[in-house]
Amino acid sequence: MFDKSKIVMRSPSSRVKDFLLYASVAVVAALLLILGNRIAGKDVAFYNGTEIGPRMEKGK
């Protein structure tokens, strides 16, 4: 069924390296998302505060 002889224990330094790799990838991905959002949304009037919602006209 299950062969226990093939289980390999990894060293603690290997686990730390894996954690640092995953953490750095997550940080870089978050920075890219934030930067991309700012670049893509810099010309959008809603984010600049120049337009707040739909225009309203007064009726006669």
ZANU-201169 format. One record per residue (C-alpha): residue number from 1; residue in one letter; x, y, z. Coordinates in steps of 0.1 Angstrom, whole numbers, plus 5000, padded with zeros to 4 digits. Each point is the difference from the previous one (the first is absolute). Example, Ala and Ser with C-alpha at 12.3 -4.5 7.8 and 13.67 -1.06 7.14 Angstrom:
REM residues 2
<pos = 1 | code = a | px = 5123 | py = 4955 | pz = 5078>
<pos = 2 | code = s | px = 5014 | py = 5034 | pz = 4993>
END
This chain:
REM residues 60
<pos = 1 | code = m | px = 5000 | py = 5000 | pz = 5000>
<pos = 2 | code = f | px = 5021 | py = 5029 | pz = 5013>
<pos = 3 | code = d | px = 5038 | py = 4997 | pz = 4999>
<pos = 4 | code = k | px = 5014 | py = 5018 | pz = 5030>
<pos = 5 | code = s | px = 5036 | py = 4995 | pz = 4988>
<pos = 6 | code = k | px = 4995 | py = 5027 | pz = 4973>
<pos = 7 | code = i | px = 4992 | py = 5028 | pz = 5024>
<pos = 8 | code = v | px = 5028 | py = 5025 | pz = 5001>
<pos = 9 | code = m | px = 5004 | py = 5024 | pz = 5029>
<pos = 10 | code = r | px = 5012 | py = 5034 | pz = 4989>
<pos = 11 | code = s | px = 5024 | py = 5020 | pz = 5021>
<pos = 12 | code = p | px = 4988 | py = 5031 | pz = 5019>
<pos = 13 | code = s | px = 5023 | py = 5023 | pz = 4979>
<pos = 14 | code = s | px = 4982 | py = 4987 | pz = 4969>
<pos = 15 | code = r | px = 4966 | py = 5009 | pz = 5015>
<pos = 16 | code = v | px = 5012 | py = 5035 | pz = 5009>
<pos = 17 | code = k | px = 5013 | py = 5004 | pz = 4964>
<pos = 18 | code = d | px = 4966 | py = 4989 | pz = 4986>
<pos = 19 | code = f | px = 4982 | py = 5024 | pz = 5024>
<pos = 20 | code = l | px = 5022 | py = 5029 | pz = 4989>
<pos = 21 | code = l | px = 4995 | py = 4992 | pz = 4964>
<pos = 22 | code = y | px = 4962 | py = 4998 | pz = 5003>
<pos = 23 | code = a | px = 4999 | py = 5032 | pz = 5021>
<pos = 24 | code = s | px = 5022 | py = 5019 | pz = 4976>
<pos = 25 | code = v | px = 4978 | py = 4989 | pz = 4970>
<pos = 26 | code = a | px = 4969 | py = 5011 | pz = 5019>
<pos = 27 | code = v | px = 5016 | py = 5035 | pz = 5008>
<pos = 28 | code = v | px = 5011 | py = 5005 | pz = 4964>
<pos = 29 | code = a | px = 4965 | py = 4990 | pz = 4987>
<pos = 30 | code = a | px = 4983 | py = 5024 | pz = 5024>
<pos = 31 | code = l | px = 5023 | py = 5028 | pz = 4990>
<pos = 32 | code = l | px = 4994 | py = 4993 | pz = 4963>
<pos = 33 | code = l | px = 4962 | py = 5000 | pz = 5006>
<pos = 34 | code = i | px = 5002 | py = 5034 | pz = 5018>
<pos = 35 | code = l | px = 5023 | py = 5015 | pz = 4974>
<pos = 36 | code = g | px = 4979 | py = 4987 | pz = 4971>
<pos = 37 | code = n | px = 4968 | py = 5013 | pz = 5016>
<pos = 38 | code = r | px = 5015 | py = 5035 | pz = 5004>
<pos = 39 | code = i | px = 5014 | py = 5001 | pz = 4965>
<pos = 40 | code = a | px = 4968 | py = 4987 | pz = 4984>
<pos = 41 | code = g | px = 4978 | py = 5024 | pz = 5021>
<pos = 42 | code = k | px = 5020 | py = 5032 | pz = 4998>
<pos = 43 | code = d | px = 4979 | py = 5015 | pz = 4972>
<pos = 44 | code = v | px = 4966 | py = 4989 | pz = 5013>
<pos = 45 | code = a | px = 4980 | py = 5030 | pz = 5010>
<pos = 46 | code = f | px = 4983 | py = 4982 | pz = 5029>
<pos = 47 | code = y | px = 5033 | py = 4995 | pz = 5018>
<pos = 48 | code = n | px = 5012 | py = 5035 | pz = 4994>
<pos = 49 | code = g | px = 4970 | py = 5016 | pz = 5017>
<pos = 50 | code = t | px = 4990 | py = 5020 | pz = 4970>
<pos = 51 | code = e | px = 4968 | py = 4982 | pz = 4995>
<pos = 52 | code = i | px = 4978 | py = 4988 | pz = 5029>
<pos = 53 | code = g | px = 4972 | py = 4978 | pz = 4988>
<pos = 54 | code = p | px = 4976 | py = 5006 | pz = 4972>
<pos = 55 | code = r | px = 4992 | py = 5035 | pz = 4988>
<pos = 56 | code = m | px = 4967 | py = 5015 | pz = 5012>
<pos = 57 | code = e | px = 4981 | py = 5026 | pz = 4980>
<pos = 58 | code = k | px = 4973 | py = 5022 | pz = 5015>
<pos = 59 | code = g | px = 4966 | py = 4996 | pz = 4983>
<pos = 60 | code = k | px = 4977 | py = 5028 | pz = 4992>
END
